[in-house]
Amino acid sequence: MEPMVLTSDFRIQFPETLRKQLGLRPGQKFHAIAVGEHIHLIPIKPLAELCGFAKGIDTNVPRDDDRV
């Protein structure tokens, strides 16, 4: 794990090894979620990239009686 630095203008540069491992691109956007004292960065992916991610999922789920 390599440390990252928050600059005076509040920017963080990801280490090259992490960028390659996660396939990050310049200009990529993230959702930032604060969990206690931790920050989770979730990459925002284009809709086309998400196509088929749930292939094979079982859509046959039990329903409540009032949800027919």
C-alpha positions in Angstrom: 0.0 0.0 0.0 1.4 3.3 -1.1 0.5 6.6 0.8 -1.3 9.3 -1.1 -1.1 13.0 -0.2 -3.9 15.5 -0.1 -2.5 18.7 -1.6 -3.3 22.3 -0.5 -5.8 22.5 -3.3 -7.5 19.3 -2.1 -6.3 17.0 -4.9 -5.1 13.4 -4.5 -3.0 11.6 -7.1 -3.4 7.8 -7.2 -0.1 5.8 -7.3 0.6 4.3 -10.7 0.4 0.7 -9.4 -3.1 1.4 -8.1 -4.2 3.1 -11.3 -3.1 0.1 -13.4 -4.6 -2.4 -11.0 -8.0 -0.8 -11.1 -7.9 0.4 -14.7 -8.4 4.0 -13.7 -8.5 6.7 -16.5 -7.8 10.4 -16.5 -11.0 12.3 -15.9 -12.8 9.3 -14.3 -15.4 10.3 -11.8 -16.0 8.7 -8.4 -18.7 8.7 -5.7 -17.1 9.4 -2.3 -18.8 7.8 0.7 -17.7 8.6 4.3 -17.9 5.6 6.6 -16.8 6.6 10.1 -13.2 7.8 9.6 -12.8 6.1 6.3 -13.5 7.3 2.7 -14.7 4.8 0.1 -14.2 6.0 -3.5 -16.6 4.2 -5.9 -15.7 4.6 -9.7 -18.7 5.8 -11.7 -18.9 3.5 -14.8 -20.6 4.3 -18.1 -23.9 2.6 -18.6 -22.6 0.6 -21.6 -19.9 -0.9 -19.3 -22.6 -2.3 -17.0 -24.5 -4.1 -19.7 -24.7 -7.8 -18.8 -23.1 -7.5 -15.3 -26.0 -9.5 -13.8 -26.1 -12.2 -16.5 -27.5 -15.4 -15.1 -29.0 -13.9 -11.9 -32.1 -15.7 -10.6 -35.0 -13.3 -11.1 -37.5 -15.8 -9.7 -37.9 -14.3 -6.2 -40.8 -14.7 -3.7 -43.2 -11.8 -3.7 -45.4 -10.5 -0.9 -49.1 -11.2 -1.4 -49.9 -7.6 -2.0 -47.2 -7.4 -4.8 -48.8 -9.5 -7.5 
